[in-house]
Amino acid sequence: MATRWGICSAGRISHDFTVALKSLPAEDHQVAAVAARSLENAKEFAQKHSIPRAYGSYEELARDPDIDVVYIGVIHPYHLSTCLLFTNAKKNVLCEKPLAMNSKEVQEILASAKRNDVFFMEAVWSRFFPASVEMRRLLAQGEVGEVKLVRSEFGFQLSHVGRSVQKELGGGSLLDLGIYCLQFICMVYNREKPECIQAMGVCMESGVDETVVVTLKYSKNRMAVFTCSSGLKLPNDAIIVGTKGIIRVGYNMWCPTSFVVNGKETQYPLPEPYLPLNFINSTGMRYEAEEVRQCVLKGLKESAVMSHADSLLLAELEDEIRRQIGVVYSQDCQ
Ligand SMILES: NC(=O)c1ccc[n+]([C@@H]2O[C@H](COP(=O)([O-])OP(=O)(O)OC[C@H]3O[C@@H](n4cnc5c(N)ncnc54)[C@H](OP(=O)(O)O)[C@@H]3O)[C@@H](O)[C@H]2O)c1
């Protein structure tokens, strides 16, 4: 039976996620409904993507009994309230990254998912690309020996994007872009907590971080460093340096379709989208969607690849980095 998806919000990433879902077999994935704050926007979205039901509120989607999983694509200051709405309605949820504004909110969301016994995952889509799966396999079998250093970068000039700049919309490069570097580092170091973090950053006039450089020191003298920026276009690549070799992930490190291990490149092409996308390689969200389907079919409440503990680790590291660079959101004071 097909997994019946409900899409929450008619924004830019919801568009791309819906296109990605439709690149999967229709007997496995169906987009059953979309909800937006305005019925007009929901109807327009539904028409564009041939979705049978459109709702003018998220509550109506929460009440729809014929939905297996809700995808939440609202901006992150609204992730907490929206996640609670759907988990309390006993819906399985895939919520966009960052899961919330801080670790306190993340804990509240995860506790609600557990209490309501629903599947829940933060949409860290990078981890489900075939290239990422293969990288993890190579690392586990020691292809590059013991990893000693991980470096990654992610930056675009986003000063024209309201939600990247304005504090009340969750602006700041760490939560939007740095999270991809951080999740890459956490993935390579197998979820280990770093012993020490040092962060420096420069902020915009709005008080959110524009460019941040972070160094992390792990046990056994292993290191990681990343840079994120919403003011600069960076090389957006990553490297993993081990005692026996190097893995290089080229531009698009957050949605990798190729990588080079010890000089040998492997490519993993994506299917063509049926409509233009807002973001690079978004059809690659199909892999996280299939992970959700498989977990739900098995009755699992979380994914082993992007678990609740993984979300909490990311949020705790982000809290510490923001503490060091002095970025405070209103949610931190509640
Ligand atoms: N996985 C990825 O590659 C990726 C890429 C981009 C973004 N994201 C994440 O996805 C989320 C949405 O990003 P986006 O670029 O799609 O954002 P967006 O298009 O600006 O907004 C998404 C939706 O959020 C709701 N929203 C926007 N402004 C609001 C406000 N002031 N008050 C209440 N609700 C508001 C709207 O929902 P309605 O339609 O219901 O009005 C809007 O359609 C972010 O958390 C971002 O980090 C992920």
Ligand as a Chemical Component Dictionary entry (heavy atoms), coordinates in Angstrom:
data_LIG
# 
_chem_comp.id                   LIG 
_chem_comp.type                 NON-POLYMER 
_chem_comp.pdbx_formal_charge   0 
_chem_comp.three_letter_code    LIG 
# 
loop_
_chem_comp_atom.comp_id 
_chem_comp_atom.atom_id 
_chem_comp_atom.alt_atom_id 
_chem_comp_atom.type_symbol 
_chem_comp_atom.charge 
_chem_comp_atom.model_Cartn_x 
_chem_comp_atom.model_Cartn_y 
_chem_comp_atom.model_Cartn_z 
_chem_comp_atom.pdbx_ordinal 
LIG N1  N1  N 0  16.156 20.399 3.036 1  
LIG C1  C1  C 0  16.550 21.479 2.395 2  
LIG O1  O1  O 0  17.361 21.432 1.500 3  
LIG C2  C2  C 0  15.969 22.789 2.759 4  
LIG C3  C3  C 0  16.055 23.829 1.847 5  
LIG C4  C4  C 0  15.435 25.013 2.174 6  
LIG C5  C5  C 0  14.795 25.162 3.378 7  
LIG N2  N2  N 1  14.769 24.148 4.259 8  
LIG C6  C6  C 0  14.085 24.318 5.567 9  
LIG O2  O2  O 0  12.688 24.353 5.294 10 
LIG C7  C7  C 0  12.030 25.343 6.093 11 
LIG C8  C8  C 0  11.254 26.276 5.164 12 
LIG O3  O3  O 0  12.125 26.928 4.266 13 
LIG P1  P1  P 0  11.546 27.600 2.904 14 
LIG O4  O4  O 0  12.709 28.138 2.184 15 
LIG O5  O5  O -1 10.628 26.663 2.236 16 
LIG O6  O6  O 0  10.725 28.810 3.560 17 
LIG P2  P2  P 0  9.551  29.710 2.974 18 
LIG O7  O7  O 0  9.167  29.256 1.602 19 
LIG O8  O8  O 0  9.951  31.121 3.169 20 
LIG O9  O9  O 0  8.384  29.427 4.018 21 
LIG C9  C9  C 0  7.868  28.128 4.225 22 
LIG C10 C10 C 0  6.503  28.236 4.877 23 
LIG O10 O10 O 0  6.623  28.688 6.218 24 
LIG C11 C11 C 0  5.438  29.404 6.549 25 
LIG N3  N3  N 0  5.821  30.771 6.939 26 
LIG C12 C12 C 0  6.648  31.598 6.303 27 
LIG N4  N4  N 0  6.729  32.797 6.931 28 
LIG C13 C13 C 0  5.932  32.694 8.006 29 
LIG C14 C14 C 0  5.579  33.573 9.061 30 
LIG N5  N5  N 0  6.087  34.827 9.125 31 
LIG N6  N6  N 0  4.722  33.138 9.986 32 
LIG C15 C15 C 0  4.209  31.899 9.953 33 
LIG N7  N7  N 0  4.520  31.018 8.968 34 
LIG C16 C16 C 0  5.367  31.402 8.011 35 
LIG C17 C17 C 0  4.577  29.479 5.299 36 
LIG O11 O11 O 0  3.597  28.441 5.368 37 
LIG P3  P3  P 0  2.173  28.533 4.593 38 
LIG O12 O12 O 0  2.461  28.081 3.209 39 
LIG O13 O13 O 0  1.312  27.617 5.361 40 
LIG O14 O14 O 0  1.739  29.936 4.673 41 
LIG C18 C18 C 0  5.576  29.227 4.208 42 
LIG O15 O15 O 0  5.033  28.715 3.027 43 
LIG C19 C19 C 0  13.125 26.013 6.912 44 
LIG O16 O16 O 0  13.091 25.497 8.224 45 
LIG C20 C20 C 0  14.428 25.651 6.223 46 
LIG O17 O17 O 0  15.514 25.523 7.105 47 
LIG C21 C21 C 0  15.323 22.961 3.975 48 
# 
loop_
_chem_comp_bond.comp_id 
_chem_comp_bond.atom_id_1 
_chem_comp_bond.atom_id_2 
_chem_comp_bond.value_order 
_chem_comp_bond.pdbx_ordinal 
LIG N1  C1  SING 1  
LIG C1  O1  DOUB 2  
LIG C1  C2  SING 3  
LIG C2  C3  SING 4  
LIG C2  C21 DOUB 5  
LIG C3  C4  DOUB 6  
LIG C4  C5  SING 7  
LIG C5  N2  DOUB 8  
LIG N2  C6  SING 9  
LIG N2  C21 SING 10 
LIG C6  O2  SING 11 
LIG C6  C20 SING 12 
LIG O2  C7  SING 13 
LIG C7  C8  SING 14 
LIG C7  C19 SING 15 
LIG C8  O3  SING 16 
LIG O3  P1  SING 17 
LIG P1  O4  DOUB 18 
LIG P1  O5  SING 19 
LIG P1  O6  SING 20 
LIG O6  P2  SING 21 
LIG P2  O7  DOUB 22 
LIG P2  O8  SING 23 
LIG P2  O9  SING 24 
LIG O9  C9  SING 25 
LIG C9  C10 SING 26 
LIG C10 O10 SING 27 
LIG C10 C18 SING 28 
LIG O10 C11 SING 29 
LIG C11 N3  SING 30 
LIG C11 C17 SING 31 
LIG N3  C12 SING 32 
LIG N3  C16 SING 33 
LIG C12 N4  DOUB 34 
LIG N4  C13 SING 35 
LIG C13 C14 SING 36 
LIG C13 C16 DOUB 37 
LIG C14 N5  SING 38 
LIG C14 N6  DOUB 39 
LIG N6  C15 SING 40 
LIG C15 N7  DOUB 41 
LIG N7  C16 SING 42 
LIG C17 O11 SING 43 
LIG C17 C18 SING 44 
LIG O11 P3  SING 45 
LIG P3  O12 DOUB 46 
LIG P3  O13 SING 47 
LIG P3  O14 SING 48 
LIG C18 O15 SING 49 
LIG C19 O16 SING 50 
LIG C19 C20 SING 51 
LIG C20 O17 SING 52 
# 
